[in-house]
Amino acid sequence: MPGPLWGGRFGTSPAEAFERLNASIPFDVRLAPYDIRGSIAHARMLGARRMVSEEESAELVRGLEAVLGEVESGRFSWELSDEDVHTAVERRLRELVGDVALKLHTGRSRNDQVALDLHLFVRDAAGRIREGLLGAMLALVEVAEGHRDLILPGYTHLQRAQPILLAHHLLAHFEALKRDLRRLEAAREAANVSPLGAAALGGTPHPVDPALTAAQLGMEPFANSLDAVSERDFALDLLYACAVLGVHLSRLGEEWVLWTSAEFGFAALDDAYSSGSSIMPQKKNPDAYELMRGKSGRLIGDLNALLITLKGLPLGYSKDLQEDKEPLFDAVDSVLAMLAVLPEMLRTARFDGARMARAAGGFSLATELADFLAGRGVAFREAHTAVGKLVRRCEELGLTLEETPREELAAAHPALENLPRGLLTSEGSVSNKESPGSTSPRSVKLQLEAARAFLDEQARGG
Ligand code: ARG
C-alpha cells in the first residue's frame, strides 16, 4: 500500500522530518498483539453483522492470525512510512490476503482502535504487575517467618525510637503492597472497557455491534462514543498505581541502603544482588535498592506526563494523545524490572541479628518505663518527665537503662522500685505490647497468619 492511510486527499507524500516527528511506529509496535486481537474481534463482528461476507470475515481473521504469528515470532517488520502500528498491521494484512484487507476498517477509526489497544495493554500490564507484586509480598512473608525472633530499632526522625520485631517491620511493607494490589485491580477494571465501535468520535452509520466486539475480548462495551475515544483515565489509574508502588519500593529501598551500610550493619545483600566499584575494591553497593529509590522519581514523572498531556485537551482525538504511550510503557517496564529482582534479593539477604539487637536496646526502652509507671496509676505526662530525667542521669553516669542500679530507678520515681527487670530488654519490650497490630510476637503471629491467608486467597483467584 503506497503512502499513508490518509494519502487520498494529499498531493505529495509527507516530508521526511515531519514523518519522523509524526510516526509512533518506533514505540507503538509493541501494541501489535493487542491491535491484531482487536482487529480479529472486529473482523468477526463485521461478518456477524453482514458488513462483510462470512468468507471475507474468515479470510480477514486467517490473515490477521498469520500477522500475529509473524509478530510473535519476531518476523514482523515495520517501516517508518507505516506511521503507526495500525497502519503497519493493515499493510502486512493486505500483502498476505490481498484487497479484502481494505474492508477491515469499515465502521472503525484509528481513534477507537488505538484506544482499544491501550485498554488491552493496560489490562494485561496490570495483571503482570499484579503477579510480580504477589511474588514480592510472598518473599516479605517468608523472610518475616524465617526471622521471627530478630529485633531491630523502630525509628522516628531516623532516631532510635522503640524496639520492634523485624517481622513486624517487613509486614508493614506487606500492607503497603497489599494496597498497591487494590489500586492495580482498580486500574485493570477501568481498562476492561472496549472503545471499538465508537469510530472516529460520533459512532458510525454501519450496523456495528460494540457489545459483540467487546464480549470477544472479555470486555464491557463503551457507553458514549466521544468519551470512548477521548478518555485515558484507565492509563492514569495504572500510572498512579505504579507511582505509588514506586514510592513504596523507594522507601523499602532506602531502608536497605541504610541497613546494609557499615554504620547500620543490620543486613548484607547476596553478591548476586550487589555491585562493586571500579576503583574501590572493598565496595559492595546496594544498586538495586538505590534504583528503587531512583526509579520512583521517574514513575511519578510518567504519571505527571500523562496528566499534563490530558489537561485542557478538548474531547475528541488530538494527536497529543499519541504521547500517552511512552510514559505508560516506561512505567510498566520499570515496575516489572524492579519486581523481578525484589523477591530473590529479599530471600537471599542475611541479617546480623546481634547487631540489630544491640541497636534496639539502650534508651529505646525508655518508653517502656514511662508506660510501666502509667500502668501503676502515674499520669503519663508525669511518668514521661520522670523517665526523661532518668535518661539524662544515666547519660551522666555513662550507663544504659539496663545497667542502671535499682536505687537510681527508685530515685527517678518510687514506683520504679518494683520494675520487672525483664521489661528493660528489647524482648521484654516487644512482648509487653498488647494492642492489636502491634509488634508483640503474639500480634505478629496473627499478622503473619493473615498475610498467608491473603496470599492463599489471591492464589485461588480471590
Ligand atoms: N498513532 C496514533 C496514536 O498513537 C494513532 C491514532 C491516530 N489517529 C489519528 N486520527 N491520527 O494516537
Boltz pocket constraint, residues with backbone or C-beta under 6 A from the ligand:
constraints:
  - pocket:
      binder: B
      contacts: [[A, 22], [A, 24], [A, 28], [A, 83], [A, 84], [A, 85], [A, 110], [A, 111], [A, 114], [A, 317], [A, 318], [A, 319], [A, 321], [A, 322], [A, 323]]
      max_distance: 6.0
